Amino acid sequence: MSNNTGNTLLALLAGAAIGAGVGILFAPDKGSKTRRKIKDGFDKERDHLRDKFNEATHNLKHKFSRAKMDLESEFDHLVSNVDHKTEDVIATLERKLEDLKKQHAKATK
């Protein structure tokens, strides 16, 4: 996770803990109602954190997938260029060999 996301999660957890503490101190309800409210608040925050984590995971997977496709595309392009260059080099070498053979034939006559 990025440092920013970690700081956000830490701030959310700290906020939930502070909110729960303040809620207990100023609770006009019975203990059972207060505990249920605290549990509901924690459940809500847990679900929120889970959603944020899932969103971050999805974004990260998407970025890696896109980077992988870009890398594969660049590799294919590189291989294609090497194939063309190899053919050009072979053709050039064949022409040079033919020229050398002709020069050798003229020199031996």
C-alpha positions in Angstrom: 0.0 0.0 0.0 1.2 3.5 -0.6 2.2 5.7 2.3 -0.8 7.9 1.7 -3.2 5.0 2.0 -1.5 3.8 5.1 -1.8 7.2 6.7 -5.5 7.4 5.7 -6.2 4.0 7.3 -4.4 5.0 10.5 -6.4 8.2 10.7 -9.6 6.3 10.2 -8.8 3.8 12.9 -7.7 6.6 15.3 -10.9 8.5 14.5 -13.1 5.5 15.2 -11.3 4.9 18.5 -11.7 8.5 19.6 -15.3 8.5 18.5 -16.0 5.4 20.4 -14.4 6.9 23.5 -16.3 10.1 23.3 -19.5 8.1 22.7 -19.0 6.1 25.8 -18.3 9.2 27.9 -21.4 11.1 26.8 -23.8 8.1 26.3 -27.3 8.8 27.6 -28.3 5.3 26.8 -28.0 2.0 28.7 -24.7 0.2 28.4 -26.2 -2.5 26.1 -27.5 0.2 23.7 -24.1 2.0 23.8 -22.2 -1.2 23.2 -24.5 -2.0 20.2 -23.9 1.5 18.8 -20.2 1.1 19.3 -20.3 -2.3 17.6 -22.4 -0.8 14.7 -19.9 2.0 14.3 -16.9 -0.4 14.3 -18.7 -2.6 11.8 -19.4 0.4 9.6 -15.8 1.5 9.7 -14.6 -2.1 9.1 -16.8 -2.3 6.0 -15.6 1.1 4.8 -11.9 0.1 5.3 -12.6 -3.2 3.5 -14.1 -1.3 0.6 -11.1 1.1 0.4 -8.8 -1.9 0.5 -10.7 -3.7 -2.2 -10.6 -0.5 -4.3 -6.9 0.0 -3.8 -6.3 -3.7 -4.7 -8.4 -3.4 -7.9 -6.6 -0.2 -8.9 -3.2 -1.9 -8.3 -4.1 -5.0 -10.3 -5.4 -2.8 -13.1 -2.1 -0.8 -13.2 0.0 -4.0 -13.2 -2.1 -5.5 -15.9 -1.8 -2.4 -18.1 2.0 -2.3 -17.4 2.3 -6.0 -18.3 0.4 -5.4 -21.6 2.6 -2.4 -22.4 5.7 -4.4 -21.7 4.5 -7.3 -23.9 3.7 -4.9 -26.7 7.1 -3.3 -26.5 8.8 -6.7 -26.5 6.8 -7.8 -29.5 7.8 -4.6 -31.3 11.4 -5.1 -30.4 11.4 -8.7 -31.6 9.7 -7.6 -34.9 12.4 -4.9 -35.4 15.2 -7.4 -34.7 13.7 -9.8 -37.3 13.6 -7.1 -39.9 17.1 -5.9 -39.1 18.4 -9.5 -39.2 16.9 -10.0 -42.7 18.5 -6.7 -43.8 21.9 -7.7 -42.4 21.7 -11.2 -44.1 20.8 -9.6 -47.4 23.6 -7.1 -47.1 26.1 -9.9 -46.2 24.9 -12.0 -49.2 25.4 -9.0 -51.5 28.9 -8.4 -50.1 29.7 -12.1 -50.5 28.6 -12.0 -54.1 30.7 -9.0 -54.8 33.7 -10.7 -53.2 33.2 -13.7 -55.3 33.0 -11.6 -58.5 36.2 -9.7 -57.4 38.0 -13.0 -56.7 36.9 -14.4 -60.1 38.2 -11.3 -61.9 41.5 -11.5 -60.0 42.0 -15.2 -60.8 41.4 -14.7 -64.6 
